[in-house]
Amino acid sequence: MKERILEILRGANGEYVSGQRISDKLGVSRTAVWKAIGKLREDGYPIGSVSNLGYRLGDTDSSDILNQAELDRLFAVTEWAGHPVVYKDETTSTQDEIMRLSDTGAPEGTLAVTVRQTKGKGRRGRTWISPDNGNVYMSILLKPDLPTDIVPMVTIVMALAVCEAAEEAAGGMNGSSYRIKWPNDIVVSSDSDSAWKKICGILTEMRLEEKTIKDVVIGDGLNINMTGFPPEITENATSMMLASGQHINRAKLVVSVWKHFEQDYRAFEKAGSLAPLKDKYESLLVNKGRRVRVLDPQDPYEGMADGIDQTGALLVNVKTPDGDTEIRKVAWGEVSVRGVEGYV
């Protein structure tokens, strides 16, 4: 009933709708309407009421409303990403959720979204801290027709899409600027904190069946409206709200991420490489033109980051012992890269 009442109020375009009219239209009592309105308000919907006039829906764009109905409405702007979208207040992990859905025949583009994970996943089997305090965790199902050695590059496509969406949603607020720390960490710097700090982690998992790709699941964990961090990560982590000084509409940001992703992903899939996205990615690459330290356990070295090649490898200009320079390619996923004087 809540969804149907919301539809009626939206259709009124800011005008009041009487409780009796809603009651008659839905065939329920006015008391049932009143109770449903109360639940919608608890969900965060700004619904005003005036005696003898009825109910009116206020501006939802300035509210941080994240639920199934809101996502279903907003995902009308995408072609396949987020169709369908499955929202849960809590799940073990959105990666697990998508794999379960894939095993039951879910189509490419199926998206799982939650605000709390009880068993969030990080890289190399690490646990990803997933509190319910204004963040979003989501994973999408892909079924790419690409060679297995090309598919992992989609992680970089994902990083590009998240960065584009974050910059579009909050770039410039409080002097904030969103960039990519190679290969796929999204970082932000602002007037209140000039250090580059991470706001998003990305995990890609590929499953095979008899040496062919069964599916690829990409997960994002975004620090959006979080206001505090554990001491062990506060030096390198922040949230979009802390950087911008304003609450971010999470539902709109979620949809924006996948709108950018489906555009970038199709370009990547068609080319079979990152070539068509290279310039756009490099324009957001915070490492470019900075000295970096390549943490190769066999041979650590320093150099100047020059960008990426079409496979996503970082190009590092290194001075040789004889005084010349050479370009070394750092394959992502093999070694870590840090700034010479810190995280970036």
N, C-alpha and C positions, 0 to 999 in steps of 0.2 A: 504493500500500500504506500509506503514512503516514496518509492520511485514514481508511482503514478501521481501522487500529490505534487512532487517536485516538478514533474512534467507539466502539470496544470499551471503551477506558479511561474515556471519559465515561459510558458506560452502567453502569459498575461503581460509580458514585457514591462515589468515594473509597476503595473497597476495592481490595486487591491482586488482580491477574490474572496467573496464571502464564504464563511464556513458552510452555510446552507447550500451554496452552489456546488462546492466540492463534495458535500455529502450526497446531494442528488445525483451528481455525475458518477460517483463511485458506488452508489447504492449502499452506503454505510451510514452509521449514526454520526451526529456532530461530535459526540464524545470520542468516537474512534478517530475522527479527523484531528481533534485537539490533541489526543495522545500521540498520533503519528507526527504532528507538527513538533511536539516536544522532543521526540526522538531525533528528528531532523536537526533541531537546534543543538542537541547534544553532539551530533555529528559535526557541528561547526557551521551549518548553513545559517546565514544572517536573515532570519525571517522575522519581520516586524508584524505587529497586529494592532488594529484600532477598532474600537467598538463601533458597530453599525457599518463598518467598511470591510473588515475581514483581514486576510493575510496578504503580505507582500514579500517577495524575495528580493533581498538587497544585492549588492555587488559581491559576487563570489570570487572574482579575480584577486581581490585583496585578502581572501581567506585561505588558509592552508588546509584544504579539504582533500583527503585522500581516501577513496573507497572504490568499490567496484563500479557503482553507478557513475561516478565522476570520470573514471578512466574510460569506461565504455563510451561516454559522451565525447570526450576529448580525442579519442583515437580515430575519430572520423576523418582526421587530416592525413592519416597514413594509408598506404595501399595494402601492405601485407604485414608489416611489423606491428605486433600487438593485436593481431587478429587470429585467434582470440587473445584477450588479456585475462589472466586469472589472478585476482587479488585475495590475499589472506592477511589477517592481522598478525599471524605468527605461523612459521613453518620451520622445519629443521634447517633447510637451506633451499634457496630458489634453484640452485643447481640440481639438487635431488628431485625437486618438484618437477622441473622440466624433463629430466630423464624418465621419471615415472610417466609423465604425459606422453613423451615420445614413444615409450614402450607400448602404449595403448593406441597408437596411430595418430597422434596429434600432428597437425600440418606445420610446415615451416612458417615461422613468424609467431608461433605461440609464445606468449610472454608471461612469466610469473613475477609478481610484485609483492613485497611484504615490507613491514616496518620493523620486524623483529625475527631474527634467526636464532634457533637454539643450538645449531651445530654448523655455524657459518664456516665456509672453506676459504683458505688462503693458498698461496703458491706453495708447492713442494709439501703438501699435506698439512700446512700450518692451520691453526684455528684462526678464524677471522672474527674479531670482536664485533658483535652485532646487536647493540642495545636499542631499545625502543625509546628514543628521545629525539625524534625529528629527522632521522636518516631514512634512506630508502635502499633496499636491496632488490635486485631484479636480474633475471636471466632469460635469454631468448633461445629458441630452437632454430637451428639452421641445418639445411640438408644440401650442402654445396656440391656442385658437379665440377670438382677441381682435383688435381693431384694432391696426395697427402702431404707432400713437402711444401705446397703452396698455402694450404689451409691455415696453418698457424699465423700467417701474416694478418689474418682477420683481427687479431688482437690489436694491432696498430690502427686498423680501420676503426675499431671500437673506441680507442683512445681519442682519435680525431673527432669522432661524433660527440663524445662526452664533452670534450673541450669546447667545441663549437657551441653546444647547447648551453654550457655554463657561462661562456662569454656573452652569449646572446641574452641570457636571463639576468645576469648580474654584473657584467663587465662595466667598469666605470663607477659603480656604486662605491663610495668611500675610496675612490682611486684604485679599486680592485682590478686585477688583470689575471686571466686564466691562461695557462700554458701547459705544454706537455714536457715532462722530464722523461727523456728517452729510456725505455721505448714506450711505456704505456701508463705512467703515473701522471695524474692530473694535479697540477699545483697552482697555488694562487698567492699573489703578493698584493698588499694594500697599503693605504696610508697609515693604518693602525698597526701594521706589522709588515715591514719591508722584506722579511725573510720569505723565501719561497717554501710553502708548506703543502703537504699532500691533502687532497680532499676526495680522492677516488682511487680504489683499487680494482683491477680487472683480472678475471680468471677465465681461461679458455680450456675446455676439455673436449677431446675428440674420441669418439668410440668407433671401433671398426668391427665389421663382420666379414670374415673370410677375406681379409686384406682390402676390403672396400669400405668406404666411409658410411657408417650407419647414421651418425648425426654429429653435430658440433653444438656445444652448449657454451654460451658466453655469459658470464655474470659480472655485474657491476655493484660495488658497494659505495654509495655516495654519502659523504658527510654534508648534509644540507643545513638543517636547523639545530644541530647539536651545539651545546653551549659549554661543555667541559670534556676534558680528555684525561685518561689515566696518565700518571706522571711519566711512565716509561715511553710514551709516544708524543707527549705534548710539544717536544722540541721540533718535531718534523710534521705534525698533523694539525689541521684546523678544519673549519667548516665554512660553507659559503656565507652563512649568517654572520659568523664572527668576522669574516673578511669584509662583507658588504655593509654590516651594521643594520641589515633589514631581514625580516623573515622572507623566505622564498616559497612560492607556491609549488609544492612538490609534484602535484599531479601534472601541472603544465610543464614542469621541467622534465618529468619522466617521458611525456609524449614528445617533447622537443628532441630529447636524446635519440629516440628511435626514428623520428622523422629524418634527422640528419643521417642516422646510420643507414637507413634503407637506400638513401641516395648515394652515399659513399660506398656502401657494400656492392651495389649493382655495378658501379664503375670499376671497382676492384675485381669483381667476378668476371665481368666482360673482358677485361684486359689480362686477367690471370697474373697480375702483379700490382705493385703499388705505384706504378709509373704515373697514372692519371691523378693520383692524390699526393704525389711527392712534394710539389711546390706548396700546396695548402698545408700539409703536415709540417714542412720546414718553417713556414711562416709562424707557426705556433710552438716551435721547438725551442724551449728555454735554454737548452745546452748549446745551440748553435752559436759559434763565435766565442765560446767560453772554454777555459782550460778545464779538462776533466782528468780524473784518475781512473784508469781501467784496472779493476781489481781481479786480474787474472792470477790465480794461485800459483801458476807456473812462472809467469813473467809479468808482474805488474808494471805499468808504465803510465806516463802522463803525456798529454798532447792537447791540441786545439780541435774541438769538435767542428766539423765542416758541414754536417747535414747527414742525410741517409742516401742509400742507393735504392733501386726499385724493389729490393727484397726486404728493406727495412733495416739493413745493417747500418750501424753508425760509422761514419767516416771520420777517422781521427788523424790529424796531421801531426806526425811525430818527428822530432829531430833525432837523427842518427848519430852515433859516436864520431863519425868523421865530419859532422857539421852540416850534412845535407838533410833534406826532409823526405819523408815517405808517407803515403796514405795507407793506414791500416784499417781493415774492415772488422768491426766488432759485431759478431753475430749475436742478436738478442736471444736471451734465454740461456746463454752459456756462461756469461760473466756479468758482474755488476759494474755500473759506472757511477761515480760520485763526482761532485765538484771538488776542486782542489782544496777549497777552504770550507767545505760543508756538504750538506745534502745535495744542493744544486751548484 
